């Protein structure tokens, strides 16, 4: 009898807990490491998982590195095999906190926030701080963040032969629409 009562209570607690977070599996990350006067080096991944806990402002994101698409197939191949070594390091993970976040203060106008956390790419972790713009329309929360990282901070090799075509500073933009 106790098992019959405990099981529904456990299931109900999991449902309540899971409703705390809002999630999307279609956030978009765009990265760009172009140098002026050369072919643009930019890739986009539109299958990124992004999670927000609206009660605490905690965020987490997971991107599969093979999900990045480039204008040229050769760039994509070099990205996966030579630079990101996606067979060895298949994903990028970010875990962080939106400073001063309170979902009740969000409106349809974008508000500026700072997100601080740890980014793990290519087997290395680094603390980062990124500016973000966040808005809320009904049950939908939209987050846009632009920041830069140095490829060298994550031991991402850029061969000397093409250093002049590829910038060490990688510009990253994430757009997440959460429901």
C-alpha positions in Angstrom: 0.0 0.0 0.0 2.8 2.4 0.9 4.4 1.7 -2.5 1.2 2.6 -4.3 1.1 6.0 -2.5 4.8 6.8 -2.7 5.2 6.2 -6.5 2.6 8.8 -7.6 4.1 11.3 -5.1 7.6 10.7 -6.5 6.3 11.1 -10.1 4.5 14.3 -9.1 7.6 15.8 -7.5 9.6 15.1 -10.7 7.0 16.8 -12.8 7.0 19.8 -10.5 10.8 19.9 -10.6 11.0 19.6 -14.4 8.5 22.5 -14.8 11.0 24.8 -13.0 13.2 25.0 -16.1 12.5 26.3 -19.5 14.3 24.7 -22.4 14.9 24.9 -26.1 16.7 22.4 -28.4 16.8 24.9 -31.2 19.0 27.7 -29.9 21.4 29.0 -32.5 25.2 29.6 -32.1 27.1 31.5 -34.7 30.9 31.7 -34.6 33.1 33.8 -36.7 36.9 33.9 -36.9 37.4 36.0 -40.1 40.3 38.2 -40.9 39.7 41.2 -43.2 40.5 40.7 -46.9 40.1 36.9 -46.7 37.1 34.5 -47.2 34.7 34.8 -44.2 35.2 32.0 -41.7 31.8 31.5 -40.0 29.7 28.6 -38.9 26.2 28.2 -37.5 24.7 25.5 -35.3 20.9 25.7 -34.9 20.4 22.6 -32.8 21.8 23.8 -29.5 20.2 22.9 -26.2 19.7 25.8 -23.9 18.2 25.6 -20.4 17.1 28.4 -18.1 16.0 28.0 -14.5 13.8 31.1 -14.1 13.7 30.9 -10.4 17.5 31.1 -10.0 18.8 32.6 -13.3 21.0 29.5 -13.8 21.7 28.7 -17.5 23.2 25.7 -19.2 23.9 25.1 -22.9 25.1 22.1 -24.9 26.3 22.3 -28.5 27.5 19.3 -30.6 30.5 20.5 -32.5 29.6 18.5 -35.6 26.4 20.5 -35.8 28.2 23.6 -37.1 27.6 24.2 -40.8 29.9 26.4 -42.9 29.5 28.0 -46.3 32.2 25.8 -47.8 32.3 22.0 -47.2 36.2 22.2 -46.9 35.9 24.7 -44.1 33.5 22.4 -42.2 35.9 19.5 -42.7 38.9 21.5 -41.4 36.8 22.8 -38.5 35.8 19.2 -37.5 39.1 17.4 -38.2 42.0 19.9 -37.8 40.8 22.5 -35.3 38.0 21.3 -33.1 38.9 17.6 -33.3 35.2 16.7 -32.9 35.8 13.0 -32.7 37.9 13.6 -29.6 35.9 16.6 -28.2 32.4 16.3 -29.5 30.6 19.0 -27.5 30.8 22.5 -26.0 29.2 23.0 -22.7 28.4 26.2 -20.8 27.1 26.5 -17.3 26.5 29.8 -15.7 24.4 32.4 -13.9 22.6 35.5 -15.1 23.5 38.2 -12.6 20.5 40.0 -11.0 18.0 37.9 -13.0 14.4 38.0 -11.9 11.9 36.7 -14.5 9.2 39.0 -13.0 11.1 42.0 -14.2 11.2 40.9 -17.8 9.0 42.7 -20.3 8.7 42.8 -24.1 11.6 45.3 -24.1 15.1 43.9 -24.0 16.9 44.3 -20.7 20.7 44.1 -20.3 22.3 41.4 -18.1 25.7 39.8 -17.5 26.1 36.1 -17.6 29.1 34.6 -15.8 30.1 31.0 -16.0 32.4 28.3 -17.3 32.7 27.4 -20.9 34.2 24.0 -21.8 35.5 23.6 -25.4 38.1 21.3 -26.8 38.7 19.7 -23.5 39.5 22.9 -21.7 37.4 25.0 -19.3 37.6 28.8 -18.9 35.6 31.3 -16.9 33.8 33.8 -19.1 31.6 36.8 -18.7 29.2 37.8 -21.5 26.7 40.5 -22.0 23.1 39.4 -22.8 19.8 41.0 -23.8 16.7 39.2 -22.5 13.1 39.8 -23.2 9.8 38.0 -22.3 6.6 37.8 -24.4 4.0 35.7 -22.8 5.6 32.4 -21.8 8.4 32.9 -24.3 11.8 34.2 -23.1 14.4 35.3 -25.7 18.1 35.6 -24.8 20.7 37.1 -27.2 24.4 37.2 -26.2 27.5 38.2 -28.1 31.0 37.6 -26.7 34.5 36.7 -27.8 36.9 33.9 -26.9 40.5 33.3 -27.8 41.1 30.0 -29.6 44.5 29.7 -27.9 42.8 29.7 -24.4 41.2 26.4 -25.4 44.3 24.9 -27.1 42.6 25.1 -30.5 45.5 24.8 -33.0 45.8 27.3 -35.8 48.6 26.2 -38.1 51.2 28.8 -38.9 50.5 28.3 -42.6 47.0 29.9 -42.3 47.4 32.1 -39.2 47.0 35.2 -41.4 43.6 33.9 -42.7 42.1 32.9 -39.3 41.7 35.1 -36.3 42.5 33.8 -32.8 39.6 35.9 -31.5 36.4 34.0 -32.2 33.2 36.0 -32.1 30.3 34.0 -30.8 26.6 34.9 -30.8 23.9 32.8 -29.2 20.2 33.3 -29.7 17.8 31.2 -27.6 14.0 31.3 -27.6 12.8 29.4 -24.6 9.3 28.2 -23.9 
